[in-house]
Amino acid sequence: MSESRILVVDGDMARAERVATLLEFMDFTPRLVADAADLDLARSKATDWVAIVAGDVGDPGAWSAFVDWLSRQPLHSPLMVLPGHDERAPWRSLVHPDSVWPLDYPIRRPQLQEALRRASLKRIDDEERQDKQSVGPTGSSEAVTRLNRMIDQVAGFDTTVLILGESGTGKEVAARTIHERSKRAGKPFVAINCGAIPADLLESELFGHEKGAFTGALTQRKGRFEMAEGGTLLLDEIGDMPMAMQVKLLRVLQERTFERVGGTQVYSCNVRVVAATHRNLEDQIAKGGFREDLFYRLNVFPIEMPALRERTEDLPDLISAITKQLAESGRGRVALTGEAVNVLKHYHWPGNVRELHNLLERLAVLHPNSQVRATDLPARYRAGVAELPVEPAMTNPTPATVIAATRATPSSAPAAGAADPSTINPRATLPPEGLDLKSHMAELELELIQAALQQANGVVAHAAPLLGLRRTTLVEKLRKYGIDRDAD
């Protein structure tokens, strides 16, 4: 577990072994590396280790590259340096001095024990801060980093925020993040969709009403402004608000007071207003559909939400977060192969993150507790890829949310483009003119599918196991070959 892992980088293996023995005695799990160049940073995270012990680090360039990588990771592990490091070494300028902790050698157990205790407490504190920061837009792309920076800048103030962006980009998530990172976090967060409520009811929904104010008003009722007192009110789809209501909303934003429908008492409100819309409000103003004075009142701090197609590098993180959420809510667990994720990166995502959420929920229903390959994705998501890679079926898929495609090649594998003679079947023959392998394999697949259906008396659910396929996969293949068969 990363909570007990210690990375030891030391070319002096005798010293490294002594350090590792002491760490094991203290119930930590050391990993020994003779040179920083041996670390695969593409497959590593700074949080993999609770601390890093540095002795003879080998190649200075590789060590500087490692320290530079470490310094750019959020909430990284401390560096515990053994004697022998120059106080003016270039790598020291790459990391904050508070993250470099000197160690004596020979190792004094009390000193090491205290340093590891501090490192463990730092890890706990970092994880608590990370949990707080994790509320919000998911991803590490430049667009999301910039978005989180803007949210952090405005969260501490009561400034009115206008969130713009396409449908499904997560405008409400951004609004909630602003609330959670503000001093109002302990107060209510209330959201209302201004476009989903009829015009004649919207005023009552926002400001409340008194008993008898209109037909059906049988009791007194609080509005959203009162419900959000002390907290944050999200006015979603503000661009769809009727003009008459825009006038009343402008007055509330200016005066910070309102009256319930049918009442005369004036109520003061202490509410932070966040508005959101997928519409271009300046175009709406030009067309006479939105008040210019209200626009300037709302557009104090605009935030533009990036579309998913502009940050496809965040897809693995988004898939991981969404599938975890689906599993925790009891709506199924599903995993995607690395190739499936790569195929999704070629899709244009008109529905943005909301569409991705719906796709993953659908896959969780179709392939419960299974691994989804690229060929299992619906056709529309595969349209942008000319030819899908062939992926081996996995009988025991890893329950991780996203499983990256393996990139490691065994050292005994033949060079690219060369055939391994031991794998060639001497009985396999080709006609002199050759053949179309793709068509040949398709014909063979069709013959085997027909044979399985015949053996299963035409029942797809019984034929699929004979071919090592899921029922839904076999149904897709039947459609592909134009076979009309009841998918029992």
Salt bridges, closest charged atoms under 4 A:
ASP10 OD2 - ARG15 NE 2.69
ASP40 OD2 - ARG43 NE 3.32
ASP68 OD2 - ARG72 NH2 3.32
ASP86 OD1 - ARG88 NE 3.92
GLU87 OE2 - ARG92 NH2 3.85
ASP98 OD2 - HIS96 ND1 3.65
ASP104 OD2 - ARG108 NH2 3.02
GLU114 OE2 - ARG117 NH2 2.88
ASP125 OD2 - ARG129 NE 3.46
ASP126 OD2 - LYS122 NZ 2.84
ASP126 OD1 - ARG129 NH2 2.42
GLU142 OE2 - ARG146 NH1 3.74
ASP152 OD1 - ARG181 NH1 2.82
ASP158 OD1 - ARG184 NE 3.00
GLU166 OE2 - ARG309 NH2 2.43
GLU172 OE2 - ARG176 NH2 3.20
GLU203 OE1 - LYS248 NZ 2.72
GLU205 OE1 - ARG221 NH2 3.59
GLU205 OE1 - ARG224 NH2 2.98
GLU210 OE2 - ARG260 NH1 3.51
GLU226 OE2 - ARG260 NE 2.87
GLU237 OE1 - HIS278 ND1 2.75
ASP240 OD1 - ARG279 NE 2.44
ASP293 OD2 - ARG291 NH2 2.72
ASP314 OD2 - ARG311 NH1 3.12
GLU355 OE2 - ARG380 NH2 3.73
GLU361 OE1 - ARG331 NH1 3.56
ASP376 OD2 - ARG373 NE 3.73
ASP376 OD2 - ARG470 NH1 3.01
GLU445 OE2 - LYS477 NZ 2.77
GLU445 OE1 - LYS480 NZ 3.97
GLU476 OE2 - ARG479 NH1 3.05
